[in-house]
Amino acid sequence: FTTPIYAHLPMILAPDKSKLSKRHGATSVTDYRKRGYLPEAIINYLGMLGFTPPGEREIMNLDELTKVFELAAVHKAGAVFDIKKLDWLNGEYIHALDTKRLATILTSFLPAEWGTPDPDYLLKVLPLARERMKRLADVEEFSYFFQEPQVTSELLQWKERTTNEIKNALSEVLVIIERVGVDDSGALRQELDALGTQLNDRGLVYWPLRIALTGAKASPDPVDIAGAIGVSKTTERIRGAHALL
């Protein structure tokens, strides 16, 4: 018989260079799918474990990987499985997805208690959410687009500002939004920036607004959120936050 050609493929190792185990992220493909990793990202990442393609590109689809792959270029040393790198790569693929395709894929990741979002509304809010998503399951962090946020008086506090100062700032923000609306983000942001200059504290304007709209310390731009949820919902949430103080 013709002697077969043997090739060495490196072991996949944990970040500490030990044998990869479940506590390091070794799991089934199905589990990665359930956690919201795209097939394209998994293929891309695995294709570069132990192999460095020519050039400095890190994002390559299967066809591109197939064309540049050289068995002779596979490293002999073990390849480290870095979940943070996979998260970054998966996020890049999510950000590049067409909004309509992303909406379709995300259907199975939306919590049942959110109900069935209006398709047009979903297309409106997804561009804001996906910029912060590394996995499809991260969509759960954006419940404030689909449910009323959990806002507390503690969250509304801004640095050393008094409760009255925060209440007054929210009142001024409400007046601006009722006058300017939320459809023209540039005009609204200009008015809010002017208020921040007047109060000598931009954070006193934007922090309570962010919390009122989302109940979250980190979120997309509150002006963009207001534009997505609409003026009625925006003013309703600001009044609700004001009443907590």
Secondary structure, 3 states (H helix, E strand, C coil): CCCCCCCCCCCEECCCCCECCHHHCCCCHHHHHHCCCCHHHHHHHHHCCCECCCCCCCCCCHHHHHHHCCHHHECCCCEECCHHHHHHHHHHHHHHCCHHHHHHHHHHHCCHHHCCCCHHHHHHHHHHHHCCCCCHHHHHHHHHHCCCCCCCHHHHCCCCCCHHHHHHHHHHHHHHHHHHCCCCHHHHHHHHHHHHHHHCCHHHHHHHHHHHHHCCCCCCCHHHHHHHHCHHHHHHHHHHHHHHC
